[in-house]
Amino acid sequence: MENQLPEPSRISIYASDVNNVLSRILQTFGKSRFDVHYIQIFKTENPGLKLIIVEATFPKEMMTLILNRIEKIIEVHRAFAHLDEEQETKAL
């Protein structure tokens, strides 16, 4: 299926709770014109750290590049991709 649209991918990001970190993360997707469908921010046990979950549509082969770009943001401690349901089933 050559014209198949990319499916949404979910990324978790642990970042310091500072001004502008969310806008910098979203700029990573906006520069490449990837659509962000969902974003949610959670508190963690560490009061200075937040968990940010982003769901965006982009080609799967771009995942490593996007994760690298996000982790270059100084306030980001760690970013990782969620496995899709197919990969989770195979891992079990």
Disulfide bonds with the S-S distance in Angstrom:
none
